Amino acid sequence: MSLPLKMKKHIFDNVHGHIGVTEVEEGVIDSLIFQRLRGIRQTGCVDFVYPGSVHSRFSHCIGTMHLMGRFLSMENDGKAKIAQDDDKVQVMRLAALLHDLGHYPLSHTTEQVVMRAFGGANHEKLGVSFIKRFLKDKLHSYRPEEITDIIEKKGRKGVPMLLSSAFDVDKCDYLLRDSYYTGVSYGEIEVDRLIQTMSIEDGKMIFGKDETELERFLLGRYHMYRAVYHHKTVVGFEEMAKRAFEFLVKEGEIDDPNSLMKESDDSIVYGYNDSMLYQKILDYSKNGKKKELKELCSNIIRRRPSQVAYMEPKPLSGSKMPIIEKRISDMERAYSYRERFADRCGIDPMWIFPVSLRRLSLVDEKSEIYIRRGNDIKSLQESDTLILKMIGSNAMYDVRLYTKPGRQNEVRRILDKGGY
């Protein structure tokens, strides 16, 4: 079944093939604020390890819009899952198209710095601001608020779940796309089968008939984090990029990211991208005044990653974190701890990178996913046949400590002795 929307043109995408685009979508895509996403890498620093992973938020957003259309239009047992109202479909496609509009350079990598070090907005809030400031005239009869309410997860039950939930079109596209460009096969999910077996009823996302593809999706996402997004060298470069971005802003080499919330010139916003950041890193590596920051920037340009001093991922059991992991977590939370630890190691604090990665679990306790068997509907956690349930729902926590190349053994020794 095709969408009841008139497609003005088609875009060829490496992952999904030909993607239809409506007139309003074409106008949005051609806007300067959306074209900016060509310069924001989807996977941050992953290309330092997987060289092919240089795809952008631009292609991901178009792919997410396409999958939204497919999910809204697919029939299940002869009945459309969701009422096919042209305006509802168009608004949801626009929300999917624009959900990542506000990403900072290197995507999530620098976003964390913007929020922690500068008290700035996350990419959803910045994107909402961009939509309201720069896209009013591109949306035809649609109001910006119709789109931004979905992105901000207001009234997330029902159709909006397709954009943000335990299973959504955003995750489907980035798994497929990141697998394609990295060459790692974990994310190669069967989207058509997932579409055919999923329905939304009473605010619940329900899968029936074939649970195999749902398991494949959940396992694929888990292993993509382990093998790609949390790869030890990827994280090492991301920590260096974060530190470089933070201090280059503080040194006045890069504009304060909070200025993007007020900037009225979309051409200035357009230039706040990955190329800008790498150019500033390159410039400082040659002409910087602060020795440690200059060396840090040089190591990024010359591909010399920070090294692991501690990395021992463990299942999370109970509420008490082991002492070494707590020391690292404390250093991440408070600069004073990091500074004292660096002093004990005889190293500049610039080279101490405490990391608490997102907790990983196969089955999320708060998941909106349900399984249908006959007339019974059970939550994912209640299912007694899914292999994921047999494996268990314990989360894996991963606290790490990175440092300057050549100093990792010494740093680990000080950490074992008591850290700060």
C-alpha positions in Angstrom: 0.0 0.0 0.0 1.4 3.4 -0.9 0.9 6.6 1.1 -2.0 8.8 0.1 0.4 11.6 -0.3 1.5 13.0 -3.6 5.2 12.6 -4.1 6.8 15.4 -6.0 10.2 13.8 -6.5 12.3 10.8 -5.4 15.7 10.7 -3.7 17.9 7.6 -4.1 19.2 6.4 -0.8 21.9 3.7 -0.3 19.9 2.0 2.4 16.3 2.3 1.4 16.4 2.8 -2.3 14.1 5.4 -3.9 12.5 7.6 -1.3 9.4 9.7 -2.2 9.3 13.3 -1.1 6.3 15.6 -1.0 6.3 19.2 -1.9 6.5 20.5 1.7 9.2 18.0 2.5 11.2 19.1 -0.6 11.1 22.7 0.6 12.3 21.7 4.1 15.1 19.5 2.8 16.3 22.3 0.5 16.4 24.9 3.3 19.8 26.0 4.5 19.1 24.9 8.1 18.4 21.3 6.9 21.3 21.3 4.5 23.5 21.9 7.5 23.0 18.3 8.5 25.2 17.2 5.6 28.1 18.5 7.7 27.2 16.6 10.9 28.4 13.0 11.0 25.9 10.5 12.2 28.3 8.5 14.3 30.6 11.1 15.8 34.2 9.7 15.9 33.3 6.1 14.8 35.2 6.7 11.5 38.5 6.7 13.4 37.9 2.9 13.7 35.5 2.1 10.9 36.6 4.4 8.0 33.4 4.0 6.0 31.3 5.5 8.7 31.2 9.0 7.4 27.5 9.2 6.7 25.6 12.3 7.9 22.5 13.2 9.9 21.2 14.5 6.6 20.7 11.0 5.1 19.6 9.5 8.4 16.8 12.1 8.8 15.5 11.4 5.3 15.7 7.7 5.9 13.8 8.1 9.2 11.1 10.0 7.4 10.8 7.3 4.8 10.4 4.6 7.5 7.8 6.6 9.3 5.8 6.6 6.0 6.2 2.9 5.6 5.1 2.2 9.2 2.0 4.4 8.9 0.9 2.9 5.6 1.6 -0.8 6.0 -1.4 -3.1 6.3 -1.6 -5.9 8.9 -4.0 -8.8 8.3 -5.8 -6.7 5.7 -6.3 -3.7 8.0 -4.3 -0.5 8.1 -2.7 -0.2 11.5 -3.2 3.5 11.8 -6.0 5.7 10.3 -4.6 7.0 7.0 -5.4 10.7 7.4 -3.2 12.7 4.9 -2.4 15.5 7.4 -1.5 13.1 10.3 0.8 11.2 8.0 2.4 14.4 6.7 3.0 15.8 10.2 4.5 12.6 11.4 6.8 12.4 8.4 7.9 16.0 8.9 8.6 15.3 12.6 10.7 12.3 11.6 12.5 14.4 9.0 13.3 17.1 11.5 13.9 15.1 14.7 17.7 15.6 14.6 17.8 19.1 13.2 19.5 20.6 16.2 22.5 18.3 16.5 25.9 19.9 17.4 29.2 19.0 15.7 29.9 15.2 15.8 26.4 14.6 17.0 26.1 13.3 20.5 29.8 13.6 21.2 29.8 17.4 21.7 26.1 17.6 22.9 27.2 16.1 26.2 29.7 18.9 26.6 27.2 21.6 25.7 24.9 20.4 28.4 27.4 19.7 31.1 30.0 22.4 30.7 27.9 25.2 29.3 24.4 24.4 30.6 23.1 24.4 27.0 20.1 22.8 25.3 20.0 19.2 24.0 19.6 18.6 20.3 15.9 18.2 20.5 15.4 21.6 22.1 17.8 23.3 19.7 16.1 21.6 16.8 12.7 22.8 18.0 14.1 26.3 18.2 15.4 26.0 14.6 12.0 24.8 13.3 10.2 27.8 14.9 12.8 30.4 13.7 13.9 29.2 10.3 11.2 26.9 8.9 7.9 28.7 9.4 7.6 29.7 5.7 8.6 26.2 4.5 5.8 24.3 6.2 2.9 25.4 4.1 -0.4 25.1 6.1 1.2 23.1 8.9 2.0 24.9 12.2 5.5 24.4 13.7 3.9 23.4 17.0 2.3 20.4 15.4 5.7 19.0 14.6 7.7 20.2 17.6 5.1 18.7 20.1 5.9 15.3 18.6 9.7 15.8 18.7 9.4 17.0 22.3 7.4 13.9 23.2 4.3 15.7 24.3 1.5 13.2 24.3 3.9 10.4 23.3 1.3 7.6 23.5 -0.1 6.4 20.2 1.4 7.4 16.9 4.2 9.6 18.3 5.7 6.4 19.8 6.9 5.5 16.4 9.4 8.3 16.6 10.6 7.9 20.2 10.2 4.7 22.2 11.9 1.4 22.9 11.2 0.5 19.2 11.0 3.4 16.7 11.8 4.4 13.2 14.8 6.4 14.4 16.4 3.3 15.8 15.5 1.2 12.8 17.1 3.6 10.4 20.3 4.2 12.4 20.8 0.5 12.9 20.5 -0.3 9.2 22.5 2.8 8.1 25.3 2.4 10.7 25.6 -1.3 9.8 25.8 -0.5 6.1 28.5 2.1 6.5 30.6 0.4 9.2 30.3 -3.0 7.7 29.2 -4.5 11.0 26.3 -6.8 10.4 24.6 -6.7 13.8 22.2 -4.0 12.8 20.9 -5.7 9.6 17.3 -6.0 10.7 14.3 -7.0 8.6 12.2 -3.9 8.8 9.4 -5.2 6.5 8.8 -8.1 8.8 8.8 -5.8 11.9 6.3 -3.5 10.2 4.0 -6.4 9.3 3.9 -7.8 12.8 3.6 -4.5 14.8 0.5 -2.6 15.8 -0.3 0.3 18.2 -3.3 -0.3 20.5 -4.3 1.7 23.6 -0.8 3.3 23.8 1.0 -0.1 23.6 3.3 -1.3 20.8 2.3 -4.8 20.2 4.2 -7.5 18.2 2.6 -10.7 17.1 3.1 -13.7 14.8 6.9 -13.7 14.5 8.9 -12.7 17.6 12.2 -13.7 15.9 12.7 -10.3 14.2 11.9 -8.4 17.4 14.6 -10.4 19.2 16.9 -9.7 16.3 16.2 -6.0 16.6 16.9 -5.9 20.3 20.0 -8.1 20.1 21.3 -6.1 17.1 21.0 -2.8 18.9 22.7 -4.2 22.0 25.6 -5.6 20.0 26.0 -2.4 17.8 26.6 -0.5 21.1 29.2 -3.1 22.2 31.0 -3.4 18.9 30.7 0.1 17.4 29.4 2.9 19.6 31.2 1.7 22.7 34.3 0.4 21.0 37.3 1.3 23.2 39.1 3.3 20.5 36.0 5.1 19.4 35.3 6.2 22.9 38.9 7.2 23.4 38.7 9.6 20.4 35.3 10.9 21.5 36.6 11.9 24.9 39.5 13.7 23.2 37.1 15.5 20.9 34.9 16.5 23.8 37.8 17.9 25.7 39.1 19.8 22.7 35.7 21.2 22.0 35.2 22.3 25.6 38.5 24.1 25.9 38.5 25.6 22.4 35.1 27.2 23.3 36.6 28.4 26.7 39.7 29.8 24.9 37.4 31.7 22.5 38.5 29.7 19.4 35.0 28.4 18.9 31.8 30.3 19.4 29.7 29.5 22.5 27.2 26.8 21.4 24.5 28.6 23.4 24.6 31.4 20.8 22.9 29.0 18.4 19.7 29.4 20.4 19.5 33.1 19.5 21.3 33.3 16.2 19.0 34.8 13.4 21.4 34.2 10.5 21.0 30.6 9.3 24.3 30.9 7.3 26.1 31.3 10.6 24.3 28.3 12.1 25.1 26.3 8.9 28.8 26.8 9.5 28.7 25.3 13.1 29.5 21.8 12.0 32.1 19.0 12.0 34.3 20.8 9.4 34.4 23.9 11.6 35.4 21.8 14.7 38.2 19.9 12.9 39.5 23.0 11.3 39.8 24.7 14.7 41.5 21.6 16.2 43.9 21.6 13.3 44.6 25.4 13.7 45.3 25.0 17.4 47.5 22.0 16.9 49.8 24.3 14.9 49.4 27.6 16.6 47.9 27.0 20.0 49.3 28.7 23.1 48.4 26.1 25.8 50.8 23.2 25.6 48.6 20.4 26.7 45.6 21.4 24.7 47.8 21.9 21.7 49.2 18.3 22.1 45.7 17.0 22.5 44.5 18.6 19.3 47.6 17.3 17.5 46.9 13.8 18.7 43.4 14.0 17.3 44.6 15.2 13.9 47.4 12.5 13.8 45.1 9.7 15.0 46.8 9.1 18.4 44.0 8.0 20.6 43.9 8.2 24.4 44.6 4.9 26.0 42.6 2.7 28.4 43.8 2.7 32.0 40.7 0.9 33.3 37.9 -0.9 31.4 36.0 -3.8 33.0 32.3 -3.9 32.1 30.2 -5.8 34.6 26.5 -6.7 35.1 24.7 -4.2 37.4 23.6 -6.1 40.5 22.3 -4.2 43.5 22.7 -0.5 44.0 26.2 -0.2 45.3 28.9 0.5 42.8 32.3 -1.1 43.3 35.0 1.3 44.7 37.1 1.7 41.6 34.1 2.4 39.4 32.9 4.9 42.0 36.2 6.7 42.0 36.0 7.1 38.2 32.4 8.1 38.3 33.3 10.8 41.0 36.0 12.1 38.7 33.6 12.4 35.9 31.1 14.3 38.1 33.5 16.7 39.8 36.5 18.4 38.3 38.2 18.7 41.7 38.4 14.9 42.0 39.9 14.7 38.5 42.4 17.4 39.3 43.6 15.7 42.6 43.9 12.4 40.9 45.9 13.9 38.0 48.2 15.5 40.5 48.8 12.1 42.2 49.6 10.6 38.7 51.9 13.5 37.9 49.9 14.3 34.8 47.9 17.3 33.5 44.2 17.0 34.2 43.7 17.5 30.4 44.7 13.9 30.0 42.4 12.2 32.5 39.2 11.0 30.8 36.7 9.4 33.2 33.8 7.8 31.3 30.5 6.3 32.4 28.8 4.9 29.3 25.1 4.4 29.0 23.9 1.2 30.7 23.1 -1.5 28.3 20.4 -4.1 28.7 18.7 -6.5 26.3 15.3 -6.0 27.9 14.3 -2.5 29.2 12.2 -2.7 32.3 10.2 0.4 31.1 9.8 -0.9 27.6 6.6 -0.1 25.8 6.9 -3.3 23.8 4.3 -6.0 24.2 3.8 -9.5 22.8 0.5 -10.9 21.5 -0.2 -14.6 21.7 -3.8 -15.4 20.7 -6.0 -13.1 22.8 -3.3 -12.6 25.4 -1.1 -9.5 25.5 2.0 -9.6 27.7 4.8 -7.2 28.3 8.2 -8.0 27.0 9.4 -8.7 30.6 6.5 -11.2 31.1 7.3 -13.3 28.0 8.5 -16.7 29.0 9.6 -17.9 25.5 11.7 -15.0 24.2 15.4 -15.9 24.4 16.0 -12.4 25.7 13.9 -13.2 28.8 15.9 -16.4 29.3 19.1 -14.4 29.1 17.7 -11.9 31.6 17.2 -8.2 31.9 20.2 -7.2 33.9 21.9 -4.1 32.7 25.6 -3.9 31.9 27.4 -0.9 33.2 30.7 0.2 31.7 32.9 2.7 33.6 36.2 3.5 32.0 39.3 5.6 32.5 41.4 6.9 29.6 44.6 8.8 29.7 47.6 10.1 27.7 49.3 7.5 25.5 52.1 5.8 27.4 50.8 6.7 30.8 48.0 4.1 31.2 49.9 1.6 33.4 50.9 4.3 35.8 47.5 5.8 36.0 45.9 2.3 36.6 48.4 1.7 39.4 47.4 5.0 41.1 43.8 4.2 40.6 44.2 0.8 42.3 46.0 2.4 45.2 43.1 4.7 46.0 42.9 7.3 43.3 42.1 10.8 44.5 
